[in-house]
Structures are given as structure tokens and as C-alpha cells.
């Protein structure tokens, strides 16, 4: 039997859809309880959604009085979980009808010796996928399942609690950190599960779900300052094991940058993104492929620049100096945002 844990904050409409898709599971009989923790939302709408839902008899609802982030909210749920298997689910994730059945076929973890499981999350079919969102899933920073080389023994950095399953015994022993408030609290838990307990992580590709909330380039760039601050802290908490892979070592070593490739990337995004049609038709139109490759590389160049700035800012390092014009990285970041028609302030990028 499964305890489903959902931490939520001020997204009652998404939560209702999330619960609707839990209710449609072909293996709903596996669910013993659904623990929903409201992380001090400003209204009581979340409670109204829970109490009005047909799954209400299965739900155990708690509301925190102080917002603490997703980790502490999930810990509150872990403390009262009653069943041997815990499934973590984000409040904007919609399970496909057979997902619980697929996880069950793969072996639900009920003791600390059993492998944890992750499913496959992609953009939900109801979400309009933009070129930037497509890039985020095709080699970009989200849903990096293509990088998994062994489905039965994944690296801890794939332990993402959008859709993850572990034994309740194990997560009660470790719990989530309260030091990472923006992102990566699940990866840090995955690190401890593997390093302290030898817990194997299995990827169940057939256990699918959809993410309701798309992201735009502007939103992503503006969020990076908060996200990368947590990444720097995560690296320290995991013994800098992934400092190189996370890009922290490179960001620390840099002293200068060139504006020209960033200007070209910005221009390509402004030119190609509005006319890019999805889904891409590589089999018939070679131009689509060439333009997509150019756009993808442009996204990567822009994102990596802002990641470097955010990491350096989190480390308290000075802005970089441009080698091909009279500017620094903070000033040029502001120019880039303006060129891409996104609102921002100089202070947001470590000026």
C-alpha cells in the first residue's frame, strides 16, 4: 500500500487536477492515503479543494502556519505516513492512468533495502509547448532522462520528487533538508539515500506523468539567481562531488567573457523563436533541423551565461570583465534581457 505525499502552495486549481488524475488510476486500490500539506498558502482555497474532492475520504490534510518550502512540508507528511511505500508527487503533476500500475510492476519499495523508483515526467498534453520548453526537455535542464545510462541504477541527481517512490522506512530515517528552499532539496535527499544506505534508484520509463506549468526563457533566467544559489549550497552539502558537473568550478575560474557570441545568440532567438513551428518536421524539412539546432545552441549559450553569473553571485565573486567591449557581466546581462524584451532590473543579476 502507498502513502502519496503532496506538498502544495497556493495552487488549488493545479492540485484539483492532480487529485483528479490520481483518482483515474487503474491501480487506485494501491493507495492507502493521500497526505496533502499546504505550506501556509495565503488563502484557504486549498482546503476547499481537498474537502470538496471525491478522494476526500483518503486525504489527510495539514496546513502549516509558516511557509518553510517544499522540504519541511514533505517532512510533516513523512512524519504521519502509515503505509510502507511513499510516493512523492508535485501539485502540478498529472499521472497517466496506468502509472501506479507500472510502478507496481517494477516493484514498489517497502523496505529500506528496496530500490527507489522515478517515473517519466514531460510537459502535459494540455500545455502549449513553446520552442524554449521543447529545448528544456531535449538536452536542456529539465526532464534529463536521455542522460540515464542504466535504468536499474541511476545516479542520485535523477531523484526528483515530481514523481518518485521510496520506502517509508527509508525516508523517515533521512527526511528532506530545510536548507534548500528554492530547488534541489530532492536531489540532496537522493544523494543521502545512495551514499548512506546504498539505495539503488530505478527509472521506470513507462510510469508517465505530465507537468502542467510551462516555463518561458524570461521566467527561467530570472529564476536562475535563486536556483543557482541553492545549487552552490547543494554542491557543498554533497562534498563537492558534482561541482565540476554543476559548472561551479568553471564559474569560479572565469575572469572575463566575450559579448559577441551572446549578442548573436540573442539575435537568433529573437529571429527564429517566433516563427518556429512545433512539432518539428525533421524528416521533410532540413531547414527546420538547421534552424532548431541554431535556436537550441542559442538557448544554451544564454542560459549558461546567466548560470555563471548566478553561481558567481552566490559565491560572492565580482562580475566578469568583457574582452571585446567596455562593459561587465552584470551590465551586459541587463542589456541582454532588454534585447530579448524581458523586464528586469540590474540588481537582479548581481550588479
C-alpha positions as CSV (number, residue, x, y, z in Angstrom):
1,X,0.0,0.0,0.0
2,X,1.1,3.5,-0.8
3,X,1.1,6.8,1.0
4,X,1.0,9.6,-1.6
5,X,2.6,12.8,-0.3
6,X,1.8,16.2,-2.0
7,X,3.3,19.5,-0.7
8,X,1.4,22.4,-2.1
9,X,1.4,26.2,-2.0
10,X,-1.3,28.4,-3.4
11,X,-2.2,26.3,-6.5
12,X,-5.7,25.0,-5.8
13,X,-6.6,24.6,-9.4
14,X,-3.5,22.6,-10.2
15,X,-4.0,20.5,-7.0
16,X,-7.5,19.6,-8.1
17,X,-6.3,18.4,-11.5
18,X,-3.5,16.4,-9.7
19,X,-6.1,14.7,-7.5
20,X,-8.4,14.1,-10.5
21,X,-5.6,12.1,-12.2
22,X,-4.8,10.2,-9.0
23,X,-8.5,9.2,-8.9
24,X,-8.3,7.9,-12.5
25,X,-5.5,5.4,-11.7
26,X,-6.3,1.8,-12.8
27,X,-4.5,0.7,-9.6
28,X,-6.1,3.2,-7.3
29,X,-6.7,0.3,-4.8
30,X,-2.9,0.5,-4.0
31,X,-3.4,4.0,-2.4
32,X,-3.9,3.8,1.3
33,X,-3.8,7.5,2.0
34,X,-3.0,10.9,0.3
35,X,-1.3,13.3,2.6
36,X,-1.5,16.9,1.5
37,X,0.4,19.6,3.3
38,X,-0.4,23.2,2.5
39,X,2.7,25.3,3.0
40,X,1.0,28.3,4.5
41,X,-0.9,29.5,1.4
42,X,-2.4,33.0,1.7
43,X,-6.0,31.7,1.3
44,X,-7.9,28.6,2.4
45,X,-8.8,27.6,-1.1
46,X,-6.5,24.5,-0.9
47,X,-8.6,23.2,2.0
48,X,-11.8,23.8,0.0
49,X,-10.4,21.8,-3.0
50,X,-9.5,18.9,-0.7
51,X,-12.8,18.8,1.2
52,X,-14.8,19.1,-2.0
53,X,-13.0,16.3,-3.9
54,X,-14.3,12.8,-4.2
55,X,-11.0,11.4,-2.9
56,X,-11.5,13.3,0.4
57,X,-12.0,10.1,2.4
58,X,-8.4,9.1,1.5
59,X,-6.9,12.5,2.3
60,X,-5.1,13.6,5.4
61,X,-4.8,17.4,5.2
62,X,-2.4,19.6,7.2
63,X,-1.8,23.3,6.9
64,X,1.4,24.9,8.0
65,X,1.3,28.3,9.8
66,X,4.7,29.4,8.4
67,X,5.9,28.9,4.9
68,X,9.0,26.7,5.0
69,X,9.5,25.4,1.5
70,X,8.7,22.0,0.0
71,X,11.2,20.1,2.1
72,X,9.8,20.8,5.5
73,X,6.2,20.5,4.2
74,X,7.0,17.0,2.9
75,X,8.7,16.1,6.2
76,X,5.4,16.9,8.0
77,X,3.8,14.4,5.8
78,X,6.5,11.8,6.2
79,X,6.1,12.0,10.0
80,X,2.5,10.8,9.8
81,X,2.7,8.4,6.8
82,X,1.3,5.0,7.7
83,X,2.0,2.8,4.7
84,X,5.2,1.0,3.7
85,X,5.7,2.8,0.4
86,X,5.8,6.6,-0.1
87,X,5.1,8.2,-3.4
88,X,6.1,11.9,-3.7
89,X,4.0,13.9,-6.2
90,X,4.2,17.6,-7.0
91,X,0.9,19.5,-7.0
92,X,1.1,20.3,-10.7
93,X,1.9,16.8,-11.9
94,X,-0.8,14.8,-13.6
95,X,-0.4,11.0,-13.5
96,X,-1.2,9.0,-16.6
97,X,-4.0,6.4,-15.9
98,X,-1.6,3.4,-15.7
99,X,1.3,5.0,-13.8
100,X,0.7,3.4,-10.4
101,X,0.2,0.0,-12.1
102,X,3.6,0.4,-13.9
103,X,5.3,1.3,-10.7
104,X,3.8,-1.7,-9.0
105,X,5.0,-3.9,-11.8
106,X,8.5,-2.6,-11.3
107,X,8.4,-3.5,-7.6
108,X,7.2,-0.9,-5.1
109,X,9.8,-0.3,-2.4
110,X,8.5,-1.3,1.0
111,X,11.8,-1.8,3.0
112,X,14.9,0.3,3.1
113,X,16.8,-2.3,1.0
114,X,14.4,-2.0,-1.9
115,X,15.4,0.3,-4.9
116,X,13.6,3.7,-5.1
117,X,11.8,4.5,-8.3
118,X,11.4,7.5,-10.5
119,X,8.9,7.9,-13.3
120,X,9.0,9.9,-16.5
121,X,7.6,13.4,-16.4
122,X,7.1,15.6,-19.5
123,X,5.0,18.6,-20.4
124,X,1.3,17.8,-20.1
125,X,-0.7,17.5,-23.3
126,X,-2.9,20.4,-22.2
127,X,0.2,22.7,-22.1
128,X,1.2,24.6,-25.2
129,X,4.9,23.7,-25.7
130,X,7.0,26.6,-26.8
131,X,10.4,26.2,-28.6
132,X,12.1,27.1,-25.3
133,X,10.1,24.5,-23.4
134,X,11.0,21.9,-26.1
135,X,14.7,22.7,-25.7
136,X,14.4,22.3,-21.9
137,X,13.3,18.7,-22.5
138,X,15.6,17.9,-25.5
139,X,19.0,18.2,-23.8
140,X,18.1,21.2,-21.7
141,X,17.9,21.4,-17.9
142,X,14.5,19.7,-17.3
143,X,13.5,16.1,-17.6
144,X,17.0,14.8,-18.4
145,X,16.1,11.2,-18.9
146,X,18.2,10.8,-22.0
147,X,21.2,11.1,-19.8
148,X,20.3,8.0,-17.8
149,X,22.6,5.2,-19.0
150,X,21.4,2.4,-16.6
151,X,17.7,2.3,-15.9
152,X,18.2,0.0,-12.9
153,X,20.9,2.0,-11.3
154,X,20.5,5.8,-11.8
155,X,22.8,8.5,-10.4
156,X,21.3,10.3,-7.3
157,X,20.9,13.5,-9.3
158,X,17.9,11.9,-11.0
159,X,16.0,11.6,-7.7
160,X,13.3,14.2,-8.5
161,X,10.2,14.2,-6.4
162,X,7.9,15.4,-9.1
163,X,7.3,11.6,-9.3
164,X,9.5,9.5,-7.0
165,X,8.8,6.5,-4.8
166,X,10.8,5.2,-1.8
167,X,10.2,3.1,1.2
168,X,8.6,5.0,4.0
169,X,11.1,3.4,6.4
170,X,14.0,4.9,4.4
171,X,12.6,8.5,4.1
172,X,11.6,8.6,7.7
173,X,15.3,7.9,8.5
174,X,16.6,10.6,6.3
175,X,13.9,13.3,5.6
176,X,14.4,16.4,3.5
177,X,16.8,19.2,4.4
178,X,15.3,22.6,5.3
179,X,18.4,24.4,3.9
180,X,17.4,24.3,0.3
181,X,14.3,26.4,-0.2
182,X,14.1,27.0,-4.0
183,X,15.2,23.8,-5.6
184,X,17.4,20.6,-5.3
185,X,16.1,19.5,-1.8
186,X,15.0,16.3,-3.5
187,X,18.4,15.7,-5.2
188,X,20.1,16.2,-1.8
189,X,17.9,13.6,-0.3
190,X,18.7,11.2,-3.2
191,X,22.4,11.8,-2.5
192,X,22.0,10.7,1.1
193,X,19.8,7.7,0.2
194,X,22.5,6.4,-2.1
195,X,25.6,7.4,-0.2
196,X,24.5,6.4,3.3
197,X,22.2,3.5,2.6
198,X,23.4,2.2,-0.8
199,X,19.8,2.8,-2.1
200,X,19.6,2.0,-5.8
201,X,17.4,4.2,-8.0
202,X,15.4,2.7,-10.8
203,X,13.9,4.6,-13.7
204,X,10.5,3.3,-14.8
205,X,10.1,4.9,-18.3
206,X,6.5,3.6,-18.6
207,X,5.3,5.3,-15.4
208,X,4.5,8.6,-17.0
209,X,3.0,12.0,-15.9
210,X,2.5,15.5,-17.3
211,X,3.8,18.8,-15.9
212,X,1.1,21.5,-16.1
213,X,3.3,24.6,-15.7
214,X,5.4,25.6,-18.7
215,X,8.3,27.9,-18.4
216,X,9.5,30.8,-20.6
217,X,13.0,32.0,-21.2
218,X,12.5,35.2,-19.2
219,X,11.0,33.4,-16.3
220,X,13.8,30.9,-16.3
221,X,16.6,33.4,-16.5
222,X,15.1,35.5,-13.7
223,X,14.8,32.4,-11.5
224,X,18.4,31.3,-12.0
225,X,19.8,33.6,-9.4
226,X,17.7,31.8,-6.7
227,X,18.1,28.3,-8.2
228,X,21.9,28.5,-8.6
229,X,22.3,29.8,-5.0
230,X,20.7,26.5,-3.9
231,X,23.0,24.6,-6.4
232,X,26.1,26.1,-4.8
233,X,24.8,25.0,-1.4
234,X,23.9,21.6,-2.7
235,X,27.4,21.1,-4.0
236,X,28.8,21.9,-0.6
237,X,26.4,19.6,1.1
238,X,27.3,16.7,-1.2
239,X,31.1,17.1,-0.7
240,X,31.5,19.0,-4.0
241,X,31.2,15.6,-5.7
242,X,29.3,17.2,-8.6
243,X,31.0,20.7,-8.5
244,X,32.5,20.1,-11.9
245,X,29.3,18.7,-13.5
246,X,27.3,21.5,-11.9
247,X,29.6,24.1,-13.6
248,X,30.7,25.6,-10.3
249,X,34.4,25.1,-10.8
250,X,34.3,26.7,-14.3
251,X,32.3,29.6,-13.0
252,X,34.8,30.3,-10.2
253,X,37.8,30.1,-12.6
254,X,36.5,32.6,-15.1
255,X,37.8,36.2,-15.1
256,X,36.3,37.5,-18.4
257,X,33.8,36.9,-21.1
258,X,33.1,37.8,-24.7
259,X,29.9,39.6,-25.7
260,X,29.8,38.7,-29.4
261,X,28.5,35.1,-29.1
262,X,25.9,36.3,-26.6
263,X,24.7,39.0,-29.0
264,X,24.5,36.5,-31.9
265,X,22.5,34.1,-29.7
266,X,20.2,36.8,-28.6
267,X,19.6,37.9,-32.2
268,X,18.9,34.3,-33.3
269,X,16.4,33.8,-30.5
270,X,14.5,36.9,-31.4
271,X,14.5,36.0,-35.1
272,X,13.9,32.2,-35.0
273,X,11.7,31.7,-32.0
274,X,8.5,33.5,-33.2
275,X,8.5,31.5,-36.5
276,X,9.4,28.1,-35.1
277,X,6.6,25.6,-35.6
278,X,6.2,22.6,-33.3
279,X,6.3,19.6,-33.6
280,X,9.4,19.9,-35.7
281,X,9.4,18.1,-39.0
282,X,13.0,16.9,-39.5
283,X,12.1,14.2,-41.9
284,X,10.7,16.6,-44.6
285,X,12.3,20.0,-44.0
286,X,16.0,20.2,-43.5
287,X,15.6,23.9,-42.8
288,X,13.7,23.0,-39.6
289,X,16.6,21.0,-38.4
290,X,19.2,23.7,-39.1
291,X,17.1,26.4,-37.5
292,X,16.3,24.2,-34.5
293,X,20.0,23.5,-33.9
294,X,20.8,27.2,-34.1
295,X,18.0,28.1,-31.7
296,X,18.9,25.3,-29.3
297,X,22.5,26.4,-29.2
298,X,21.4,30.0,-28.6
299,X,19.3,29.0,-25.7
300,X,22.2,27.1,-24.2
301,X,24.7,30.0,-24.6
302,X,22.3,32.5,-23.0
303,X,21.4,30.1,-20.1
304,X,25.0,29.2,-19.4
305,X,26.0,32.9,-19.2
306,X,23.2,33.6,-16.7
307,X,24.1,30.4,-14.7
308,X,27.7,31.5,-14.4
309,X,26.6,35.0,-13.2
310,X,24.2,33.4,-10.7
311,X,26.8,31.0,-9.4
312,X,29.5,33.7,-9.0
313,X,26.9,35.9,-7.3
314,X,26.1,33.1,-4.8
315,X,29.8,32.7,-4.1
316,X,30.3,36.5,-3.6
317,X,32.6,36.8,-6.6
318,X,32.9,40.0,-8.7
319,X,31.3,40.5,-12.1
320,X,33.3,39.4,-15.1
321,X,35.0,41.9,-17.5
322,X,34.2,41.8,-21.2
323,X,37.2,41.3,-23.5
324,X,35.6,42.8,-26.6
325,X,33.8,45.9,-25.3
326,X,33.7,48.3,-22.3
327,X,31.2,46.5,-20.0
328,X,31.0,44.0,-17.2
329,X,28.8,40.9,-17.0
330,X,26.2,42.5,-14.8
331,X,25.6,45.4,-17.1
332,X,25.6,43.2,-20.2
333,X,23.1,40.8,-18.6
334,X,20.8,43.8,-18.2
335,X,21.3,44.6,-21.9
336,X,20.5,41.0,-22.9
337,X,17.3,41.0,-21.0
338,X,16.3,44.2,-22.6
339,X,17.2,42.9,-26.1
340,X,15.0,39.9,-25.5
341,X,12.2,42.1,-24.5
342,X,12.0,40.9,-20.9
343,X,11.6,43.1,-17.9
344,X,14.4,43.1,-15.4
345,X,16.5,45.3,-13.1
346,X,20.2,45.5,-12.9
347,X,20.1,44.4,-9.2
348,X,18.6,41.0,-10.2
349,X,21.8,39.9,-11.8
350,X,24.4,40.8,-9.2
351,X,25.2,44.3,-10.3
